C-alpha cells in the first residue's frame, strides 16, 4: 500500500538517532522525546490558491526538514510510523552540504 498526499500536504519519516548522555549512557527510545527532524517521503501537487491556481511546493521528496514538536498527524503504514503535515508546518530545510562545509572550515 502506498500513501499519496493531496495538495500542500507532505509525508515525513522521522529521522531517529540513538541518543546518549555526555557520560555515554544510551537513552532508550521510550524515555527520549521524538525527534523534530525528518525526511520527506512524498509530497502533494501544491497549494491550491483562492483563484484556483496551484502553487508548487518549496520542498521535495528526499529533503531533510525541521518541524515543530506537535506538527502533523501520525499514521502507521506497513508497520512504519509516518507524519502527514502541511508544508506550512515545516520550519526549514536542513542543508547537509552547508553543515559539512562548516565542519571542514573549523
Biopython code that builds the backbone (N, CA, C, O; Angstrom):
import numpy as np
from Bio.PDB.StructureBuilder import StructureBuilder

atoms = [
    (1, "UNK", "N", (0.846, -1.173, 0.000)),
    (1, "UNK", "CA", (0.000, 0.000, 0.000)),
    (1, "UNK", "C", (0.897, 1.244, 0.000)),
    (1, "UNK", "O", (1.927, 1.281, 0.674)),
    (2, "UNK", "N", (0.490, 2.252, -0.762)),
    (2, "UNK", "CA", (1.253, 3.482, -0.865)),
    (2, "UNK", "C", (0.346, 4.658, -0.526)),
    (2, "UNK", "O", (-0.842, 4.637, -0.848)),
    (3, "UNK", "N", (0.890, 5.671, 0.113)),
    (3, "UNK", "CA", (0.124, 6.835, 0.516)),
    (3, "UNK", "C", (0.565, 8.023, -0.334)),
    (3, "UNK", "O", (1.753, 8.343, -0.383)),
    (4, "UNK", "N", (-0.392, 8.683, -1.010)),
    (4, "UNK", "CA", (-0.093, 9.837, -1.851)),
    (4, "UNK", "C", (-0.812, 11.040, -1.261)),
    (4, "UNK", "O", (-2.042, 11.074, -1.243)),
    (5, "UNK", "N", (-0.058, 12.040, -0.770)),
    (5, "UNK", "CA", (-0.694, 13.204, -0.160)),
    (5, "UNK", "C", (-1.348, 14.115, -1.201)),
    (5, "UNK", "O", (-0.941, 14.139, -2.362)),
    (6, "UNK", "N", (-2.358, 14.858, -0.771)),
    (6, "UNK", "CA", (-3.060, 15.782, -1.655)),
    (6, "UNK", "C", (-2.612, 17.217, -1.401)),
    (6, "UNK", "O", (-2.241, 17.573, -0.283)),
    (7, "UNK", "N", (-2.650, 18.026, -2.437)),
    (7, "UNK", "CA", (-2.391, 19.465, -2.405)),
    (7, "UNK", "C", (-1.091, 19.800, -1.664)),
    (7, "UNK", "O", (-0.018, 19.368, -2.085)),
    (8, "UNK", "N", (-1.171, 20.568, -0.562)),
    (8, "UNK", "CA", (0.047, 21.037, 0.101)),
    (8, "UNK", "C", (0.461, 20.156, 1.281)),
    (8, "UNK", "O", (1.201, 20.596, 2.162)),
    (9, "UNK", "N", (-0.010, 18.941, 1.292)),
    (9, "UNK", "CA", (0.387, 18.020, 2.370)),
    (9, "UNK", "C", (1.641, 17.253, 1.963)),
    (9, "UNK", "O", (1.904, 17.029, 0.782)),
    (10, "UNK", "N", (2.402, 16.861, 2.976)),
    (10, "UNK", "CA", (3.624, 16.087, 2.748)),
    (10, "UNK", "C", (3.650, 14.918, 3.725)),
    (10, "UNK", "O", (3.033, 14.972, 4.788)),
    (11, "UNK", "N", (4.370, 13.863, 3.355)),
    (11, "UNK", "CA", (4.564, 12.695, 4.220)),
    (11, "UNK", "C", (6.010, 12.734, 4.685)),
    (11, "UNK", "O", (6.925, 12.821, 3.865)),
    (12, "UNK", "N", (6.224, 12.670, 6.001)),
    (12, "UNK", "CA", (7.559, 12.774, 6.580)),
    (12, "UNK", "C", (7.844, 11.551, 7.439)),
    (12, "UNK", "O", (7.006, 11.112, 8.226)),
    (13, "UNK", "N", (9.037, 11.016, 7.269)),
    (13, "UNK", "CA", (9.517, 9.919, 8.125)),
    (13, "UNK", "C", (10.518, 10.524, 9.099)),
    (13, "UNK", "O", (11.507, 11.131, 8.686)),
    (14, "UNK", "N", (10.259, 10.357, 10.390)),
    (14, "UNK", "CA", (11.169, 10.904, 11.402)),
    (14, "UNK", "C", (12.561, 10.286, 11.258)),
    (14, "UNK", "O", (12.705, 9.105, 10.941)),
    (15, "UNK", "N", (13.572, 11.105, 11.497)),
    (15, "UNK", "CA", (14.955, 10.617, 11.496)),
    (15, "UNK", "C", (15.290, 10.268, 12.939)),
    (15, "UNK", "O", (15.403, 11.144, 13.796)),
    (16, "UNK", "N", (15.445, 8.993, 13.187)),
    (16, "UNK", "CA", (15.741, 8.512, 14.539)),
    (16, "UNK", "C", (17.250, 8.411, 14.713)),
    (16, "UNK", "O", (17.938, 7.775, 13.915)),
    (17, "UNK", "N", (17.749, 9.038, 15.754)),
    (17, "UNK", "CA", (19.167, 8.930, 16.080)),
    (17, "UNK", "C", (19.272, 8.392, 17.495)),
    (17, "UNK", "O", (18.484, 8.751, 18.369)),
    (18, "UNK", "N", (20.252, 7.528, 17.712)),
    (18, "UNK", "CA", (20.437, 6.982, 19.052)),
    (18, "UNK", "C", (20.956, 8.100, 19.945)),
    (18, "UNK", "O", (21.920, 8.783, 19.599)),
    (19, "UNK", "N", (20.324, 8.282, 21.078)),
    (19, "UNK", "CA", (20.692, 9.378, 21.978)),
    (19, "UNK", "C", (21.502, 8.838, 23.143)),
    (19, "UNK", "O", (21.155, 7.824, 23.749)),
    (20, "UNK", "N", (22.575, 9.527, 23.439)),
    (20, "UNK", "CA", (23.413, 9.168, 24.583)),
    (20, "UNK", "C", (23.688, 10.416, 25.406)),
    (20, "UNK", "O", (23.666, 11.536, 24.894)),
    (21, "UNK", "N", (23.946, 10.205, 26.686)),
    (21, "UNK", "CA", (24.304, 11.324, 27.556)),
    (21, "UNK", "C", (25.790, 11.605, 27.390)),
    (21, "UNK", "O", (26.487, 10.875, 26.685)),
    (22, "UNK", "N", (26.274, 12.655, 28.033)),
    (22, "UNK", "CA", (27.690, 13.025, 27.961)),
    (22, "UNK", "C", (28.593, 11.920, 28.510)),
    (22, "UNK", "O", (29.738, 11.778, 28.083)),
    (23, "UNK", "N", (28.074, 11.144, 29.452)),
    (23, "UNK", "CA", (28.869, 10.067, 30.045)),
    (23, "UNK", "C", (28.769, 8.764, 29.264)),
    (23, "UNK", "O", (29.387, 7.768, 29.639)),
    (24, "UNK", "N", (27.987, 8.761, 28.167)),
    (24, "UNK", "CA", (27.915, 7.583, 27.313)),
    (24, "UNK", "C", (26.749, 6.650, 27.579)),
    (24, "UNK", "O", (26.688, 5.568, 26.996)),
    (25, "UNK", "N", (25.823, 7.040, 28.442)),
    (25, "UNK", "CA", (24.658, 6.206, 28.735)),
    (25, "UNK", "C", (23.638, 6.370, 27.606)),
    (25, "UNK", "O", (23.278, 7.492, 27.247)),
    (26, "UNK", "N", (23.178, 5.258, 27.054)),
    (26, "UNK", "CA", (22.198, 5.290, 25.967)),
    (26, "UNK", "C", (20.810, 5.499, 26.561)),
    (26, "UNK", "O", (20.398, 4.785, 27.475)),
    (27, "UNK", "N", (20.097, 6.486, 26.030)),
    (27, "UNK", "CA", (18.732, 6.774, 26.473)),
    (27, "UNK", "C", (17.779, 5.925, 25.639)),
    (27, "UNK", "O", (17.795, 6.030, 24.412)),
    (28, "UNK", "N", (16.948, 5.084, 26.262)),
    (28, "UNK", "CA", (16.025, 4.255, 25.489)),
    (28, "UNK", "C", (14.993, 5.098, 24.759)),
    (28, "UNK", "O", (14.678, 6.216, 25.167)),
    (29, "UNK", "N", (14.466, 4.534, 23.657)),
    (29, "UNK", "CA", (13.503, 5.257, 22.814)),
    (29, "UNK", "C", (12.279, 5.728, 23.571)),
    (29, "UNK", "O", (11.777, 6.821, 23.314)),
    (30, "UNK", "N", (11.791, 4.920, 24.502)),
    (30, "UNK", "CA", (10.566, 5.299, 25.200)),
    (30, "UNK", "C", (10.786, 6.426, 26.206)),
    (30, "UNK", "O", (9.818, 7.053, 26.637)),
    (31, "UNK", "N", (12.038, 6.701, 26.593)),
    (31, "UNK", "CA", (12.329, 7.789, 27.528)),
    (31, "UNK", "C", (12.710, 9.076, 26.814)),
    (31, "UNK", "O", (12.625, 10.158, 27.395)),
    (32, "UNK", "N", (13.125, 8.969, 25.572)),
    (32, "UNK", "CA", (13.560, 10.141, 24.818)),
    (32, "UNK", "C", (12.381, 10.784, 24.093)),
    (32, "UNK", "O", (11.405, 10.117, 23.748)),
    (33, "UNK", "N", (12.490, 12.085, 23.873)),
    (33, "UNK", "CA", (11.461, 12.769, 23.091)),
    (33, "UNK", "C", (11.611, 12.388, 21.626)),
    (33, "UNK", "O", (12.703, 12.056, 21.166)),
    (34, "UNK", "N", (10.505, 12.440, 20.904)),
    (34, "UNK", "CA", (10.552, 12.125, 19.476)),
    (34, "UNK", "C", (11.316, 13.223, 18.750)),
    (34, "UNK", "O", (11.194, 14.399, 19.091)),
    (35, "UNK", "N", (12.099, 12.842, 17.755)),
    (35, "UNK", "CA", (12.882, 13.855, 17.031)),
    (35, "UNK", "C", (11.993, 14.801, 16.240)),
    (35, "UNK", "O", (10.894, 14.440, 15.818)),
    (36, "UNK", "N", (12.484, 16.009, 16.048)),
    (36, "UNK", "CA", (11.745, 17.020, 15.316)),
    (36, "UNK", "C", (12.369, 17.236, 13.939)),
    (36, "UNK", "O", (12.237, 18.305, 13.342)),
    (37, "UNK", "N", (13.046, 16.208, 13.451)),
    (37, "UNK", "CA", (13.637, 16.235, 12.124)),
    (37, "UNK", "C", (13.140, 15.020, 11.365)),
    (37, "UNK", "O", (12.829, 13.984, 11.952)),
    (38, "UNK", "N", (13.073, 15.163, 10.063)),
    (38, "UNK", "CA", (12.619, 14.034, 9.276)),
    (38, "UNK", "C", (12.985, 14.191, 7.820)),
    (38, "UNK", "O", (13.480, 15.229, 7.381)),
    (39, "UNK", "N", (12.725, 13.124, 7.082)),
    (39, "UNK", "CA", (12.960, 13.117, 5.647)),
    (39, "UNK", "C", (11.614, 13.038, 4.943)),
    (39, "UNK", "O", (10.761, 12.227, 5.302)),
    (40, "UNK", "N", (11.433, 13.882, 3.945)),
    (40, "UNK", "CA", (10.183, 13.884, 3.203)),
    (40, "UNK", "C", (10.147, 12.667, 2.288)),
    (40, "UNK", "O", (11.057, 12.450, 1.488)),
    (41, "UNK", "N", (9.087, 11.880, 2.417)),
    (41, "UNK", "CA", (8.911, 10.663, 1.636)),
    (41, "UNK", "C", (8.086, 10.944, 0.382)),
    (41, "UNK", "O", (8.363, 10.397, -0.685)),
    (42, "UNK", "N", (7.064, 11.805, 0.517)),
    (42, "UNK", "CA", (6.187, 12.119, -0.612)),
    (42, "UNK", "C", (5.596, 13.505, -0.423)),
    (42, "UNK", "O", (5.450, 13.982, 0.702)),
    (43, "UNK", "N", (5.258, 14.147, -1.533)),
    (43, "UNK", "CA", (4.632, 15.473, -1.481)),
    (43, "UNK", "C", (3.387, 15.494, -2.361)),
    (43, "UNK", "O", (3.245, 14.704, -3.294)),
    (44, "UNK", "N", (2.500, 16.413, -2.037)),
    (44, "UNK", "CA", (1.324, 16.627, -2.868)),
    (44, "UNK", "C", (1.671, 17.478, -4.070)),
    (44, "UNK", "O", (2.837, 17.795, -4.305)),
    (45, "UNK", "N", (0.656, 17.845, -4.828)),
    (45, "UNK", "CA", (0.881, 18.591, -6.077)),
    (45, "UNK", "C", (1.149, 20.068, -5.858)),
    (45, "UNK", "O", (1.756, 20.708, -6.718)),
    (46, "UNK", "N", (0.718, 20.632, -4.739)),
    (46, "UNK", "CA", (0.935, 22.046, -4.467)),
    (46, "UNK", "C", (-0.233, 22.648, -3.710)),
    (46, "UNK", "O", (-1.263, 22.006, -3.505)),
    (47, "UNK", "N", (-0.051, 23.901, -3.298)),
    (47, "UNK", "CA", (-1.099, 24.586, -2.533)),
    (47, "UNK", "C", (-2.128, 25.170, -3.484)),
    (47, "UNK", "O", (-1.782, 25.884, -4.425)),
    (48, "UNK", "N", (-3.395, 24.864, -3.234)),
    (48, "UNK", "CA", (-4.497, 25.392, -4.031)),
    (48, "UNK", "C", (-4.806, 26.805, -3.545)),
    (48, "UNK", "O", (-5.184, 26.998, -2.389)),
    (49, "UNK", "N", (-4.645, 27.786, -4.423)),
    (49, "UNK", "CA", (-4.873, 29.180, -4.067)),
    (49, "UNK", "C", (-6.333, 29.571, -4.298)),
    (49, "UNK", "O", (-7.075, 28.848, -4.962)),
    (50, "UNK", "N", (-6.738, 30.710, -3.751)),
    (50, "UNK", "CA", (-8.126, 31.175, -3.857)),
    (50, "UNK", "C", (-8.586, 31.364, -5.295)),
    (50, "UNK", "O", (-9.766, 31.186, -5.595)),
    (51, "UNK", "N", (-7.662, 31.725, -6.192)),
    (51, "UNK", "CA", (-8.052, 31.946, -7.585)),
    (51, "UNK", "C", (-8.095, 30.651, -8.402)),
    (51, "UNK", "O", (-8.328, 30.686, -9.611)),
    (52, "UNK", "N", (-7.872, 29.516, -7.746)),
    (52, "UNK", "CA", (-7.965, 28.218, -8.415)),
    (52, "UNK", "C", (-6.656, 27.689, -8.969)),
    (52, "UNK", "O", (-6.600, 26.558, -9.451)),
    (53, "UNK", "N", (-5.603, 28.490, -8.908)),
    (53, "UNK", "CA", (-4.300, 28.021, -9.396)),
    (53, "UNK", "C", (-3.601, 27.219, -8.308)),
    (53, "UNK", "O", (-3.949, 27.316, -7.131)),
    (54, "UNK", "N", (-2.627, 26.438, -8.705)),
    (54, "UNK", "CA", (-1.874, 25.611, -7.766)),
    (54, "UNK", "C", (-0.436, 26.116, -7.718)),
    (54, "UNK", "O", (0.252, 26.164, -8.738)),
    (55, "UNK", "N", (0.016, 26.499, -6.498)),
    (55, "UNK", "CA", (1.392, 26.938, -6.306)),
    (55, "UNK", "C", (2.241, 25.728, -5.954)),
    (55, "UNK", "O", (1.914, 25.011, -5.009)),
    (56, "UNK", "N", (3.338, 25.476, -6.694)),
    (56, "UNK", "CA", (4.187, 24.319, -6.394)),
    (56, "UNK", "C", (4.778, 24.429, -4.982)),
    (56, "UNK", "O", (4.963, 25.528, -4.460)),
    (57, "UNK", "N", (5.066, 23.284, -4.382)),
    (57, "UNK", "CA", (5.648, 23.256, -3.040)),
    (57, "UNK", "C", (7.126, 23.638, -3.089)),
    (57, "UNK", "O", (7.792, 23.458, -4.109)),
    (58, "UNK", "N", (7.626, 24.166, -1.978)),
    (58, "UNK", "CA", (9.031, 24.548, -1.862)),
    (58, "UNK", "C", (9.908, 23.356, -1.466)),
    (58, "UNK", "O", (11.131, 23.409, -1.599)),
    (59, "UNK", "N", (9.282, 22.286, -0.981)),
    (59, "UNK", "CA", (10.019, 21.098, -0.543)),
    (59, "UNK", "C", (9.799, 19.975, -1.546)),
    (59, "UNK", "O", (8.859, 20.007, -2.340)),
    (60, "UNK", "N", (10.689, 18.975, -1.496)),
    (60, "UNK", "CA", (10.558, 17.832, -2.407)),
    (60, "UNK", "C", (10.936, 16.560, -1.651)),
    (60, "UNK", "O", (11.543, 16.615, -0.581)),
    (61, "UNK", "N", (10.573, 15.430, -2.218)),
    (61, "UNK", "CA", (10.912, 14.144, -1.619)),
    (61, "UNK", "C", (12.432, 14.038, -1.483)),
    (61, "UNK", "O", (13.175, 14.384, -2.401)),
    (62, "UNK", "N", (12.873, 13.559, -0.338)),
    (62, "UNK", "CA", (14.307, 13.420, -0.083)),
    (62, "UNK", "C", (14.880, 14.542, 0.756)),
    (62, "UNK", "O", (15.963, 14.388, 1.321)),
    (63, "UNK", "N", (14.174, 15.688, 0.858)),
    (63, "UNK", "CA", (14.643, 16.798, 1.687)),
    (63, "UNK", "C", (14.593, 16.415, 3.161)),
    (63, "UNK", "O", (13.665, 15.738, 3.604)),
    (64, "UNK", "N", (15.594, 16.850, 3.912)),
    (64, "UNK", "CA", (15.591, 16.692, 5.366)),
    (64, "UNK", "C", (15.061, 17.997, 5.934)),
    (64, "UNK", "O", (15.574, 19.072, 5.624)),
    (65, "UNK", "N", (14.029, 17.900, 6.772)),
    (65, "UNK", "CA", (13.346, 19.090, 7.259)),
    (65, "UNK", "C", (13.267, 19.114, 8.778)),
    (65, "UNK", "O", (13.390, 18.093, 9.455)),
    (66, "UNK", "N", (13.059, 20.321, 9.281)),
    (66, "UNK", "CA", (12.859, 20.563, 10.697)),
    (66, "UNK", "C", (11.410, 20.995, 10.866)),
    (66, "UNK", "O", (10.916, 21.824, 10.101)),
    (67, "UNK", "N", (10.722, 20.437, 11.866)),
    (67, "UNK", "CA", (9.310, 20.761, 12.077)),
    (67, "UNK", "C", (9.028, 20.882, 13.558)),
    (67, "UNK", "O", (9.834, 20.459, 14.387)),
    (68, "UNK", "N", (7.889, 21.456, 13.892)),
    (68, "UNK", "CA", (7.502, 21.661, 15.284)),
    (68, "UNK", "C", (7.222, 20.354, 16.011)),
    (68, "UNK", "O", (6.915, 19.332, 15.397)),
    (69, "UNK", "N", (7.335, 20.411, 17.320)),
    (69, "UNK", "CA", (7.159, 19.224, 18.164)),
    (69, "UNK", "C", (5.796, 18.565, 17.979)),
    (69, "UNK", "O", (5.691, 17.338, 18.004)),
    (70, "UNK", "N", (4.755, 19.369, 17.795)),
    (70, "UNK", "CA", (3.402, 18.826, 17.702)),
    (70, "UNK", "C", (2.838, 18.908, 16.286)),
    (70, "UNK", "O", (1.623, 18.848, 16.098)),
    (71, "UNK", "N", (3.702, 19.045, 15.303)),
    (71, "UNK", "CA", (3.255, 19.186, 13.913)),
    (71, "UNK", "C", (2.786, 17.853, 13.348)),
    (71, "UNK", "O", (3.330, 16.799, 13.676)),
    (72, "UNK", "N", (1.783, 17.913, 12.505)),
    (72, "UNK", "CA", (1.355, 16.749, 11.746)),
    (72, "UNK", "C", (0.501, 15.756, 12.491)),
    (72, "UNK", "O", (0.289, 15.847, 13.700)),
    (73, "UNK", "N", (0.023, 14.807, 11.722)),
    (73, "UNK", "CA", (-0.803, 13.701, 12.218)),
    (73, "UNK", "C", (-0.039, 12.407, 12.002)),
    (73, "UNK", "O", (0.401, 12.134, 10.885)),
    (74, "UNK", "N", (0.129, 11.611, 13.038)),
    (74, "UNK", "CA", (0.860, 10.353, 12.938)),
    (74, "UNK", "C", (-0.035, 9.277, 12.340)),
    (74, "UNK", "O", (-1.179, 9.104, 12.760)),
    (75, "UNK", "N", (0.496, 8.552, 11.352)),
    (75, "UNK", "CA", (-0.198, 7.418, 10.752)),
    (75, "UNK", "C", (0.775, 6.249, 10.666)),
    (75, "UNK", "O", (1.986, 6.441, 10.553)),
    (76, "UNK", "N", (0.232, 5.033, 10.720)),
    (76, "UNK", "CA", (1.055, 3.842, 10.544)),
    (76, "UNK", "C", (0.707, 3.214, 9.212)),
    (76, "UNK", "O", (-0.461, 2.978, 8.906)),
    (77, "UNK", "N", (1.746, 2.942, 8.416)),
    (77, "UNK", "CA", (1.565, 2.354, 7.104)),
    (77, "UNK", "C", (2.600, 1.253, 6.946)),
    (77, "UNK", "O", (3.801, 1.510, 7.020)),
    (78, "UNK", "N", (2.144, 0.041, 6.729)),
    (78, "UNK", "CA", (3.031, -1.123, 6.607)),
    (78, "UNK", "C", (3.963, -1.251, 7.805)),
    (78, "UNK", "O", (5.129, -1.613, 7.651)),
    (79, "UNK", "N", (3.447, -0.953, 9.012)),
    (79, "UNK", "CA", (4.225, -1.076, 10.234)),
    (79, "UNK", "C", (5.202, 0.066, 10.466)),
    (79, "UNK", "O", (5.968, 0.035, 11.428)),
    (80, "UNK", "N", (5.187, 1.065, 9.606)),
    (80, "UNK", "CA", (6.108, 2.198, 9.724)),
    (80, "UNK", "C", (5.324, 3.435, 10.143)),
    (80, "UNK", "O", (4.250, 3.707, 9.605)),
    (81, "UNK", "N", (5.864, 4.185, 11.109)),
    (81, "UNK", "CA", (5.197, 5.383, 11.594)),
    (81, "UNK", "C", (5.612, 6.588, 10.749)),
    (81, "UNK", "O", (6.799, 6.891, 10.624)),
    (82, "UNK", "N", (4.624, 7.270, 10.172)),
    (82, "UNK", "CA", (4.874, 8.429, 9.313)),
    (82, "UNK", "C", (4.060, 9.616, 9.816)),
    (82, "UNK", "O", (3.087, 9.445, 10.551)),
    (83, "UNK", "N", (4.463, 10.808, 9.420)),
    (83, "UNK", "CA", (3.722, 12.023, 9.747)),
    (83, "UNK", "C", (3.129, 12.603, 8.476)),
    (83, "UNK", "O", (3.802, 12.691, 7.449)),
    (84, "UNK", "N", (1.869, 12.997, 8.549)),
    (84, "UNK", "CA", (1.229, 13.723, 7.454)),
    (84, "UNK", "C", (1.054, 15.144, 7.959)),
    (84, "UNK", "O", (0.411, 15.370, 8.984)),
    (85, "UNK", "N", (1.629, 16.105, 7.239)),
    (85, "UNK", "CA", (1.537, 17.502, 7.660)),
    (85, "UNK", "C", (1.437, 18.414, 6.451)),
    (85, "UNK", "O", (1.664, 17.988, 5.319)),
    (86, "UNK", "N", (1.105, 19.638, 6.693)),
    (86, "UNK", "CA", (1.074, 20.637, 5.626)),
    (86, "UNK", "C", (2.476, 21.229, 5.470)),
    (86, "UNK", "O", (3.279, 21.224, 6.403)),
    (87, "UNK", "N", (2.743, 21.733, 4.282)),
    (87, "UNK", "CA", (4.047, 22.340, 4.016)),
    (87, "UNK", "C", (4.320, 23.483, 4.992)),
    (87, "UNK", "O", (5.468, 23.697, 5.381)),
    (88, "UNK", "N", (3.299, 24.206, 5.386)),
    (88, "UNK", "CA", (3.482, 25.348, 6.288)),
    (88, "UNK", "C", (3.942, 24.936, 7.681)),
    (88, "UNK", "O", (4.410, 25.784, 8.442)),
    (89, "UNK", "N", (3.822, 23.644, 8.041)),
    (89, "UNK", "CA", (4.304, 23.151, 9.328)),
    (89, "UNK", "C", (5.816, 22.948, 9.343)),
    (89, "UNK", "O", (6.411, 22.774, 10.407)),
    (90, "UNK", "N", (6.439, 22.970, 8.165)),
    (90, "UNK", "CA", (7.888, 22.803, 8.072)),
    (90, "UNK", "C", (8.550, 24.122, 8.437)),
    (90, "UNK", "O", (8.222, 25.170, 7.880)),
    (91, "UNK", "N", (9.495, 24.059, 9.387)),
    (91, "UNK", "CA", (10.191, 25.265, 9.833)),
    (91, "UNK", "C", (11.369, 25.597, 8.928)),
    (91, "UNK", "O", (11.726, 26.764, 8.769)),
    (92, "UNK", "N", (11.970, 24.573, 8.337)),
    (92, "UNK", "CA", (13.104, 24.815, 7.455)),
    (92, "UNK", "C", (13.634, 23.525, 6.870)),
    (92, "UNK", "O", (13.334, 22.434, 7.357)),
    (93, "UNK", "N", (14.429, 23.661, 5.818)),
    (93, "UNK", "CA", (15.080, 22.525, 5.168)),
    (93, "UNK", "C", (16.513, 22.463, 5.676)),
    (93, "UNK", "O", (17.218, 23.473, 5.681)),
    (94, "UNK", "N", (16.942, 21.288, 6.101)),
    (94, "UNK", "CA", (18.307, 21.098, 6.592)),
    (94, "UNK", "C", (19.195, 20.793, 5.405)),
    (94, "UNK", "O", (19.009, 19.786, 4.721)),
    (95, "UNK", "N", (20.158, 21.663, 5.161)),
    (95, "UNK", "CA", (21.078, 21.514, 4.038)),
    (95, "UNK", "C", (22.349, 20.842, 4.549)),
    (95, "UNK", "O", (23.166, 21.485, 5.209)),
    (96, "UNK", "N", (22.523, 19.558, 4.250)),
    (96, "UNK", "CA", (23.673, 18.799, 4.739)),
    (96, "UNK", "C", (24.988, 19.311, 4.170)),
    (96, "UNK", "O", (26.017, 19.212, 4.838)),
    (97, "UNK", "N", (24.988, 19.856, 2.957)),
    (97, "UNK", "CA", (26.233, 20.333, 2.363)),
    (97, "UNK", "C", (26.776, 21.541, 3.109)),
    (97, "UNK", "O", (27.992, 21.710, 3.200)),
    (98, "UNK", "N", (25.893, 22.389, 3.647)),
    (98, "UNK", "CA", (26.331, 23.549, 4.414)),
    (98, "UNK", "C", (26.989, 23.107, 5.708)),
    (98, "UNK", "O", (28.043, 23.628, 6.075)),
    (99, "UNK", "N", (26.378, 22.143, 6.414)),
    (99, "UNK", "CA", (26.943, 21.705, 7.685)),
    (99, "UNK", "C", (28.274, 21.002, 7.475)),
    (99, "UNK", "O", (29.167, 21.121, 8.314)),
    (100, "UNK", "N", (28.434, 20.258, 6.353)),
    (100, "UNK", "CA", (29.701, 19.598, 6.059)),
    (100, "UNK", "C", (30.795, 20.608, 5.782)),
    (100, "UNK", "O", (31.927, 20.425, 6.230)),
    (101, "UNK", "N", (30.482, 21.685, 5.043)),
    (101, "UNK", "CA", (31.489, 22.682, 4.732)),
    (101, "UNK", "C", (31.886, 23.475, 5.965)),
    (101, "UNK", "O", (33.033, 23.905, 6.088)),
    (102, "UNK", "N", (30.934, 23.671, 6.889)),
    (102, "UNK", "CA", (31.256, 24.365, 8.148)),
    (102, "UNK", "C", (32.192, 23.522, 9.007)),
    (102, "UNK", "O", (33.093, 24.058, 9.651)),
    (103, "UNK", "N", (31.983, 22.201, 9.020)),
    (103, "UNK", "CA", (32.849, 21.317, 9.803)),
    (103, "UNK", "C", (34.269, 21.325, 9.245)),
    (103, "UNK", "O", (35.235, 21.308, 10.008)),
    (104, "UNK", "N", (34.402, 21.350, 7.907)),
    (104, "UNK", "CA", (35.716, 21.351, 7.277)),
    (104, "UNK", "C", (36.449, 22.664, 7.542)),
    (104, "UNK", "O", (37.673, 22.672, 7.670)),
    (105, "UNK", "N", (35.714, 23.769, 7.625)),
    (105, "UNK", "CA", (36.327, 25.071, 7.841)),
    (105, "UNK", "C", (36.838, 25.237, 9.263)),
    (105, "UNK", "O", (37.749, 26.027, 9.510)),
    (106, "UNK", "N", (36.257, 24.499, 10.198)),
    (106, "UNK", "CA", (36.631, 24.630, 11.612)),
    (106, "UNK", "C", (37.911, 23.945, 11.966)),
    (106, "UNK", "O", (38.332, 23.983, 13.123)),
]
sb = StructureBuilder()
sb.init_structure("model")
sb.init_model(0)
sb.init_chain("A")
sb.init_seg("    ")
for serial, (resi, resn, name, xyz) in enumerate(atoms, 1):
    if name == "N":
        sb.init_residue(resn, " ", resi, " ")
    sb.init_atom(name, np.array(xyz, "f"), 0.0, 1.0, " ", f" {name:<3s}", serial, name[0])
structure = sb.get_structure()
